[in-house]
Amino acid sequence: MAVNKSSISKTDSLEEIGEFWDKHDFTEFDDPSAPDADFRVSVAVPVEPDLLTDIEELAHRRGISLETLVNLWLKEKVVETKTG
């Protein structure tokens, strides 16, 4: 199994990584000013199958992802609603 080189222990050997963490504690490398996690919140919204197919087709024609097209349209509608 291929393992990427660890950014902390500087090795790609599972055995050496294990030995490293046997001798160290993660708090030695913790940066209290760094955020604990970087994540985006996403929500699933049910869409009628035929409508979804049409939107997927349009997104494909524009060369963008379905998610990007839907977000663009939603932003446009929100701006239109707020200013209209």
Secondary structure, DSSP 8 states (H G I E B T S, - for coil): ------TTT----HHHHHHHHHH--GGGG--TTS-S------------HHHHHHHHHHHHHHTS-HHHHHHHHHHHHHHHHHH-
